[in-house]
Amino acid sequence: MLTLKTNILCQSPRLDFRPGRGVYDLQIKNTSYNRDNGRFECRIKAKGTGADVHQEFYNVTVLTAPHPPMVTPGNIAVATEEKPLELTCSSIGGSPDPMITWFREGSNVPLQSYALKGGSKNHYTNATLQILPRRADDGAKYKCVVWNRAMPEGHSLETSVALNVNFKSASKVHLAGSQNVAHSGHKGQQASRDPTTCPRRLTTIEFRAHRNGLQAKNDY
């Protein structure tokens, strides 16, 4: 006796049962993910007792292409120098779960990331890239590539994220001790910013001048 058990009760599978020829085939036509994706089980039972003589299990994957990926925290990621940052690429709708790979733009070497599979086309598959941004990474771009075997050969889906790295500038004040300049009726020492500093990262420069025992403070 041959028993067929599927994950979902339906009329789609058709059994080609010809024991004399050793044919015990299950045919599935017009496949549907919701109906046919899953595990199929075949058992051979002994007559009379109904005991299992042999059994086989088959996992059927109905192919569906994934949706375009999304990146968290967004396509422009604001980061702080030397502070760890996570970039997460997510895709849904793929069967099997898609492969998600991170690259730095300009390089074909895959970056190591932590993957979390969705297990179903109705759940997101994620790949999280952890980086430690440095000043040189300001403006760098990272690319996320998504693929599964439901897609045509040579095709993939991708998106990218650009880093905006905030960093501290080493601002300097040069004092010309022998040169006095007039400033709002007071005398003080001349100050100038180091041209090598980064203006957009500059916050405040304090200039203090002492005259007649009093201290005057100016912010630039």
N, C-alpha and C positions, 0 to 999 in steps of 0.2 A: 504494500500500500504506500502510495506517495502522498505526502501532505505538503501543501504550499502555504506559507504564511508570509504576508507582507506587512509593512509598517502601517498601511492605510487600507481599509476595505474599499475596493473599487471594482469596476467592471473592465478597466483598461487592459490589464495583463491577460494574455491568452496562453494556455498551456498546450504545448505540442507533446502529447503523451502517447508514445509508441514503444512499449516495453520490449516487444519482440525485436526491435532494432536498437534497443538501448537508447532511445531518444526520450529525454525528459526536459524539454526546453520551455522556457518562459519567454514569451514575446511581448514587448511593450511598444505600443505605437502612439504617436502624437503625445510625446512625453510632456509632462507638466511638473514644474518644481514642487508645487504644493502637494501634488498627488503621488509623484513617483520618486522624489529624492529621499533616500533613506536606505534602510537595511531590509534585505530580502532573505528569507530562510527556507531551506529545502530539507525535508526529513524523509527518510525511508523507514517505515515501521513494519514490524512482523505481523503476519496475520494471526488473528486470535488474541494474542496477548497485547498487541499494540505497542510493544516495547520498541524504542528507537534502535534501529540497526545502523543507520548512518545519517549524518546531518552536515550540511554545508551552509555557510553564511556569506552573503554578498552585499557589499555596500554600493549602491547606485548613486552616482553624482550627476545631476542634471545641470549642465553648464549654463551659466548666465554671466554676462559681462558686468564688472563693477561700475559704480558711479564715479564721476570725477572726484578727486581727493580734495579735502579741506585741511587747512593748517591752523593749529592753535599755538600762539595767541593771535595770529592773523598774518597777512602777507608782508607786514612791516612789524618787526619785533624790536621793542625798545629794551636794551640790555644795559647792565652796569659792568664796567671793567672788573675782572676777577670775581664776579659773582655768577654762580652756576645758573644756566638757563636751559629750559626744556622746550623743544619744538616737537609737537605731536601732529602726525599726518594720519588722517582717518578716511576710510572709504567704506561704503555700504553697497549692498545689492549684488555682490559677487558670489558665485558658486563655481568652484570651491573658493575658500577664503583667499583673497588676493595676496600676492607678494608685494610688500611695500619697502622700497629701498631709498635711503638718503644719500645724496652726493653733495659735495661742495662744488659750486659752479666753476667750470674750467678743469674739473678732474673727473676721470672715469672710475676712480677707486671708490667702492661702496664704503660708507661710514657705518660703524657699529651702532646699532640701535636696539631698543627693547621692544619686541613685538608682542601684541596681545590679540589673539585670533577671536573673531566674532563667533565662529561655529555655525553660522547660518547667514544666508543672504539678507536676513532681516535685522542683523546686528552689525555694528561697526567693527572693522578690523583696524587696529591702531599700531603705529610704529613711532616710538618716542626717541628722539635724538637729544643727548645731553652734551652741552658744550660749555666751555669756560671762556667767555669772550675776553679778548685783549684789545688794546688800542688799534692794532693793525687790522682787526676784524671789522672795524667800522665801515659799513657799506658792503660787506661781503654778502653773497647770496648762497642759499642752500636750496637744493632741488629735491623734491619728493616724487618718486616714480612708482606707479601702481600698474600691476599686470596680473592676469590669470589666464589659464589656457582656453577660456571661452573667447578670447580676443584673437583676431587674425595675427598671423606671424609677423613680427616686426612692428606691431602696434603697441602702444602703451598710453597711459594717462599720466599727466604730471602737473605740478604747480610748484611755485618757488616762494621763498621768504627772504627779505632783505633785513640785515641787522643794522640797528641804529645804536651804537655803543656810546654810552656816556662815560667819560673818563676825567680824571683830575689833571689839571694843568699845573706845571711847576712855574708859577709866575714869579718874576724877579723885578725888583726896583733898584735902579742904579742911582746913586747919590753923587752929585758933583759937589764935594765939600767946600770948594773955594769959590763957587759961583752962586750968587744970590739972585733971586728973581722976585718981582713984586707980584703979590696975589691978593686981591681984595684989600689993598692997603696994608698988608702984613708982609714981612720978609720971611722967606723960607728957602729951603734947598730945592734945586731942580730935580724932578723925578721923571723917568721915562720907562715905558714898558719894554720888556725884552721882545724883539720882533719875532723870536722863535716860538713864542707861546701861541696857543690856539684861541683866537678871539671868541669863538662861539661857546667855548667852555669856561671862559673867564667869568668870575663872579664879582669879587670886590677887592680892590687894592687900597690899603690904608696908608696914608702919608702923615707922619707926625713931625711937627717942627717945634723946637723949644726956643722961646725968646723971653728974656727977663723973668725966668723962673716959671713962666706959664706955658701950657701945652696946647697947641692948636691941632685939630684933627680934620682931615679932608678925606672924603671917599671918592674914588674914581671908578 
